[in-house]
């Protein structure tokens, strides 16, 4: 008897063909087996939606491959799935019994469709939708894939979902931790400045022949002790809040309470320039002070930072508070209980920070002015002022009444100064005159000259090129106009 019997489930078969197929060494049997093996190979390397054919072997094989790929982690199904994927004799019997129902043309067109598709990667949802649609139309043995549907649903339900609220909370926690960590470091540096510099220097003033006076020490360190006490209190509040952050994620109320203490920072900032200049003069006057400060700097606790680096830290801390609060507000929803407190605290801190920025700009302008006038000899006290900014300087032939010389012109935001060389060889300059721009009359002529009139006096600035004259003339007129606008705004402010 043959290894397996053939049954016709779809239509009667010719008895001769039936006989040939039942013999494993017959040509027809070999041809059919070879064709089935080719189909098996193509389907194995092509993850595609199966063509709408009645060959249940192909459909069954595709179904098995899909289930294996979607349920590879389910070990309880491994044996059954591998058994389905193997071409058993029973599957071959069903395949062979159905093959004669397809015409040659139909088989050829469907084989071409399968070859032309080629390897591809298809979205599982898309494949499942197409299979379900074809199954409903053809009523094939593919079924409705209940196990595949369940597995896909479980995978999608397990996908992590990150909400905007979660992202906000994560960022808020990170910024709050940064506030805490930087405050710890800042208070530690204030303690170093207090214990390693201020207190030892105050002790020096009590000895015979001190190399620095007590008044200078008080000027240099200003309100440092008050700042240190205040920031220790602030740090303790931040520590307590971070310990309960999960149940009480708010920090704006803490910064809102520091408002009354911000005046201490304002006093320190206002005194900072004087503190630095006092320290510099004291070091110039005493080499013992210089050696004393150098020895302290070598202490490992100072991390090789000099006294100037520690003195400027309170000045830098206020803008840092403002930046951190702005970043925290950006990641705080408007309905969050911390939102209003953060904004109110930021307003108070920015008032101090704005004052600091103004002082910083004034200091930078003063440094630039001093740099520009470093070659000028004479009294510069009436030239250097906090409100005065250096604009530019240029060389010109200057004519004043019956005098004519090659000099230099310095333009400031509110005045103009001209100088002449002190000697024939010396590069230093001496001041000839300093004139305000507010009441100055400015003009030019066709001889490449700029005319400056003030109090009945005419100063002529002569240039070789017309373009050079026009450039400097425009700069002087623009600066004069800006000064006029500034004075008008101040007048309106005083009237209000």
Secondary structure, DSSP 8 states (H G I E B T S, - for coil): --SS----SSS---HHHHHHHH-TTSHHHHHHHHHHHHHHHHHHH------S-S-HHHHHHHHHHHHHHHSTT-GGGHHHHHHHHS--HHHHHHHHHHHTTS-HHHHHHHHHHHHHH-S----HHHHHHHHHHHHHHH--TT---HHHHHHHHHHHHTS----HHHHHHHHHHHHHHHHHHHHHHHHHHHHHIIIIIIHHHHHHTTSTT-SS-HHHHHHHHTTHHHHHHHHHHHHHHHHHHHHTTTT----HHHHHTTGGGHHHHHHHHHHHHHHHHHHHHHHHH-HHHHHHHHHHHTSGGGTT--HHHHHTHHHHHHHHHHHHHHHHHHTS-TTSTTHHHHHHHHHHHHHHHHHHHHHHHHHHHHHHHHHHTTTEES--TTT--TT--EEEEEEEEEEETTEEEEEEEEEESSEEEEEEESSSS---EEEEEEEESTT-EEEEETTTEEEEEETTEEEEEE-S-HHHHHHHHHHHHHHHHHHHHHHHHHHHHHH-
